[in-house]
Amino acid sequence: MTQVRTPVTGFELTWTDGGPPEDDAVWLPAVVPGGVHESLLEAGRIEHPYSDDNEHGLGWVHDATWWYRTRFSCDAGVLRFDGLDTAAE
Protein backbone atom coordinates (compact mmCIF):
# COMPACT_ATOMS: atom_id res chain seq x y z
CA MET A 1 0.00 0.00 0.00
CA THR A 2 1.40 3.39 -1.00
CA GLN A 3 1.04 6.19 1.51
CA VAL A 4 -0.21 9.44 -0.01
CA ARG A 5 1.29 12.51 1.59
CA THR A 6 -0.71 15.70 1.63
CA PRO A 7 1.32 18.82 0.75
CA VAL A 8 1.94 21.06 3.73
CA THR A 9 1.79 24.84 3.33
CA GLY A 10 3.61 27.58 5.20
CA PHE A 11 7.17 26.23 4.95
CA GLU A 12 9.98 28.30 3.46
CA LEU A 13 13.61 27.56 2.68
CA THR A 14 16.83 29.48 2.11
CA TRP A 15 20.50 28.62 1.70
CA THR A 16 23.80 29.73 3.18
CA ASP A 17 27.47 28.84 2.93
CA GLY A 18 27.25 27.14 6.32
CA GLY A 19 26.16 29.50 9.08
CA PRO A 20 22.64 30.59 9.96
CA PRO A 21 20.75 32.81 7.51
CA GLU A 22 21.23 36.57 7.67
CA ASP A 23 18.27 38.83 8.46
CA ASP A 24 18.01 39.80 4.77
CA ALA A 25 18.06 36.19 3.47
CA VAL A 26 15.82 35.38 0.52
CA TRP A 27 13.21 32.82 1.61
CA LEU A 28 11.35 30.77 -1.00
CA PRO A 29 8.17 28.73 -0.56
CA ALA A 30 9.16 25.13 0.22
CA VAL A 31 7.56 22.03 -1.23
CA VAL A 32 6.78 19.86 1.82
CA PRO A 33 6.99 16.94 1.77
CA GLY A 34 9.72 17.22 -0.80
CA GLY A 35 13.31 18.25 -1.22
CA VAL A 36 15.37 21.28 -2.10
CA HIS A 37 15.36 20.51 -5.82
CA GLU A 38 11.56 20.33 -5.92
CA SER A 39 11.29 23.69 -4.14
CA LEU A 40 13.83 25.40 -6.41
CA LEU A 41 12.13 23.97 -9.49
CA GLU A 42 8.68 25.13 -8.31
CA ALA A 43 10.08 28.63 -7.60
CA GLY A 44 11.62 28.84 -11.08
CA ARG A 45 15.17 29.03 -9.68
CA ILE A 46 16.50 25.98 -11.54
CA GLU A 47 15.73 24.03 -14.69
CA HIS A 48 14.60 20.44 -14.23
CA PRO A 49 17.68 18.48 -13.12
CA TYR A 50 16.71 15.41 -15.18
CA SER A 51 16.40 17.35 -18.47
CA ASP A 52 19.34 17.55 -20.85
CA ASP A 53 22.55 18.15 -18.88
CA ASN A 54 20.98 20.55 -16.34
CA GLU A 55 22.26 18.52 -13.39
CA HIS A 56 25.82 19.58 -14.23
CA GLY A 57 25.05 23.18 -13.29
CA LEU A 58 23.46 22.31 -9.94
CA GLY A 59 26.52 21.52 -7.86
CA TRP A 60 25.86 24.64 -5.80
CA VAL A 61 22.65 23.01 -4.49
CA HIS A 62 24.67 20.21 -2.91
CA ASP A 63 27.34 22.58 -1.59
CA ALA A 64 24.88 24.91 0.18
CA THR A 65 23.48 24.54 3.69
CA TRP A 66 19.68 24.56 3.51
CA TRP A 67 17.38 26.03 6.15
CA TYR A 68 13.65 25.51 6.47
CA ARG A 69 11.25 27.50 8.61
CA THR A 70 7.59 27.65 9.48
CA ARG A 71 5.37 28.83 12.31
CA PHE A 72 2.83 26.76 14.17
CA SER A 73 1.11 26.48 17.50
CA CYS A 74 0.85 23.26 19.42
CA ASP A 75 -1.17 22.41 22.50
CA ALA A 76 0.04 18.82 22.68
CA GLY A 77 2.92 17.76 24.88
CA VAL A 78 4.70 15.83 22.10
CA LEU A 79 6.01 17.15 18.81
CA ARG A 80 6.68 14.41 16.26
CA PHE A 81 8.67 14.74 13.04
CA ASP A 82 8.32 12.09 10.35
CA GLY A 83 10.70 11.91 7.45
CA LEU A 84 13.50 14.27 8.47
CA ASP A 85 16.51 13.62 6.29
CA THR A 86 20.12 13.77 7.49
CA ALA A 87 20.60 16.23 10.37
CA ALA A 88 17.98 18.49 11.91
CA GLU A 89 17.70 20.76 14.95
N, C-alpha and C positions, 0 to 999 in steps of 0.2 A: 504494500500500500504506500503510495506516495503522499507525503505530507505537503499540503498547499500552505504557503506562507503568505499572509496578508501584508501588503506594503505598509510601512509605518511612516507617518508624516512627522515633520518637525525636527528632523535631524539635519545637521549641517556638517561639512568637513572643510578643512584647510590643511596646508602643508607647510613644513619648515625644514630647515637644514639640520634639525636635531633638537633644539630647545623648544620651550613652549611658544605658542603664537604671540606675536606682538598685538598691541591694542588695535592697530590698523590693518590686521590680517584680513584677507579676502575670504569670506566664508561662502561656500556653494551649497545648494540643497543636496543632501545625501540620499542615495537610493538604499533603503533599509527594508528588508534584508538585502544585502548586495555587497559589492566591493568598491574599491576606489575607481577602478576602470569603468564600472557601470555608471558611477556618479559623474565622472569626467565626461563620458560619452553623452550622457543625458543633458549635461550643462553646455555641450558644444565646445568643450575645451580640448578634446582629442578626436581624431578620426578613429573608426572602428579598428581595434588592434588586430583583428583577424582578416582584414582586407588588405590586399596587395602586400607591400612590405612595411606597413604602418608601424608594426611592433618594433622595428629597428629605431624609430625615433622616440620611443617611450621609456628609455632607460631612466630618465629623471623621475618617473613615477615610482620605480623601485628604490631609487636612492633617497627619496624624500621621507620624512617622518610625517605620518598622517594623524590628524586630530579630529575627533568627532565631538559634537556637543548637541545637547537638547535640554529642555526644561520639562519637569514633570512634578507632580505632587503625589505623595504616597502615604496612605494612612496605615498600611500594613507594616508589620514588624520585620518582614523579610523582603529583600530585594533580590530577584533572581535574574541572572543573565544567561540566555541560551545562545550558543553559537558564536561566542567571542573567539576571534582568531589571534593566535600568537600571544602578545602581551597586552594587558589592559590594566588601567588603574581606575 
